[in-house]
Amino acid sequence: MAGILLTILRYLFLFLLYAFLFVVVRYMFRGLHKEHSFITVPDTFGEGGARETNILPGSRDKSVPKAGARLVVLASPNSRLGKGTSFYLGEKVTLGRGEHNDVVIPDPFSSHEHAVIYMHGHQYWVQDLGSLNGTYLNEVRLDRPTVLADGDCLRIGNVTFQFVRWAYEVESGQ
Amino acid sequence: MTLSAASRLRAVERKLLYWVSAYLLIGAGTLYLWKPLLPALVVLAGALIAMIGFWILHLFWCRFNFAADPFLLPLVAFFSSTSLIFLYRLNPAYAERQFVWLMTGLFALWVVTRYFLHYRLLAEYKYIYALAGIIGLLLPIFFGIEQGGAKSWLDLGFFQVQPSEFVKILLVLFLAAFLAENRLALAEGTQRIWGITLPAPQEWGPMLIMWGISLLLLIFQKDLGAALIYFTTFLAMVYASTARVAYVCLGGALFLAGAAAAYFLFEHVRLRIGIWLDPWQQAEAAGYQVVQSLFALTAGGITGTGLGAGMPQFIPAVHTDFIFAAIAEELGLAGSLGLIMIYMLFVYRGFLIALAAKDDFACLLAAGFTALMGLQTFIIIAGVIKLLPLTGITLPFLSYGGSSLVANFIILGFLLNISHEVQITSGRS
């Protein structure tokens, strides 16, 4: 009798080990879900307008740039470069992990001097500066300077930007 | 906001602690039935008191709205329960002493979470840690006693202390403070030599000196396991702070060179490698421990022989380094895989805390402690199953050993404090 009880208890012990594992994982999963929604709530709040605007060199000296455009952060895992931040583009804007860049990308997959966006012939061009992990325009890796169009997605590491041309600029500029 | 967040977290902790309590009591009940002739009520009483210790700590945190991670305490309670059950099963005398150390560890955890909440102040005294660490490692060389081939113990009358277990904490504190201050310089480099940007000597010098001295001292004490953990934790922290693979490659190359040198210089290293490559050749002599451990793993099968039904007592040092072999024998592949998964969950929570941390010091501290824990678990389990050469270190929270247990509880306290701070500040903003 005691032998049977002992066997049952032994299996129960092993069962409880897995029951504990299961309960822990379930709570962790639930917590992940909650943390995720916790993160997205303030971001949807800020989506109506840019949370922060950075005026970059080049755009300041001209009161009305000929062709204005901006980069909006669509996704960024790092809080230093928050989602919804927008950068107004001037004549030439450098992107990278180094602090000297116009747009500092605090991402481990970004190179120090990662990419450059410059104006040439009333159009914005993006060029990869030989970065290790590449610059992706609409998820295609850049291998030559490419013209940016309104709505293009530019991804560097885990950070995704959207390129936005100012709508009124098209009307007043031409 | 913070108030409800804290109580919500503690509620999760409470529910998980119920499961751990059930686990511990079923285990203790099994042991009671297994040998009811002994004054076996001791095991039930010990299990109850240990659990009450965890519950008191939990209630204390509820009272003070401690908003730390709710998973770490139940996970550690689970490890401690397993530890008590298996040590009692192997030798009740060890379980009684481990019980006392567990109480000391819980008290240390209480002290850390009560009085070291502002752990950030600790970053100011990094060179004191370096000095204290080196003294801690020097002491056993002069006043130490030798146990199990390593001269790393201090005899304090009625109990013995292994300073290298506590120096681990000092090493991580020092490295976190130092790397947080010099992170950018190390990551970017300020000088260009042969086309590679390298940082200036004053940025990496103190770190390398501290680390080199501790490694030399450990090698001098023949404490290879601790040396290996120090080395890998160091590399993990440097990589976490700089994200430069070059440093890891350099460290790996240095490690290989050092290992080769040790192989030719030291007899005991050659012996260890020989056992690792072929324990069967000397199964009756030097390879006995590993061979018995492999037999135990085989005897366990899928679901194990059942608690108390195996024969792990043939493995030398089964209560410390080889406790994993005993668990694998009696709980089988299923139980040991479950245990490894629970260790992985611990490491996962630790890195989540590091990722959420507010600044470099907190992040590196959490990442360093977590890496230390994970690497130690990996190295000893790999040694027991003959995946790596055996190095005598403890399985965190499970092996018998007071210094190791108390040091691990202090580490746990720091991880909890870091997560508490994250919760408090994110709740306010």
Interface residues (C-beta under 8 A of the other chain):
Chain A: A2 L5 L6 T7 L9 R10 Y11 L12 F13 L14 L16 L17 Y18 A19 F20 L21 V23 V24 V25 Y27 M28 G31 G98 E99 P108 H112
Chain B: V12 K15 L16 W19 V20 A22 Y23 I26 G27 G29 T30 L33 W34 P36 P70 F71 P74 L75 F78 L184 E188 A243 T303 G304 G306 L307 G308 A309 L331 G332 A334 G335 G338 L339 M341 I342 L345 Y348 R349
